[in-house]
């Protein structure tokens, strides 16, 4: 069974990527998340996707402290 978490755990994710000049579209697509999902704080998303999004964003942006 897939464990889910509220999308609120990624609050400000899109704003942070914009601030860093990083386009998260490809990373989000790779983990199966959409911008619409992140904009609905009560929406449930797979916890594995949320963790992978942060890890992959850190690697792709060059900011190891990302997230």
Phi, psi and omega in degrees: 000134181284129176277135183245156179220154178294142178298344179301340178295344179251024177305135179072006178305310183295322179294320179295317179297321178296316179301321181278354182074026183252129178267111186275000187308311183292320180294317179297317180297321181296329180263359176083027178246152179239162178301320180299321179296322182285340181274357178246092187306330182273353178295141179265132178233156179297132181298323179298323179292321180295315180294314180296324178300314180294317180295315181292326178293320177298314181293314184289329183273341184085003179258096183294342178267008180302130175083000000 
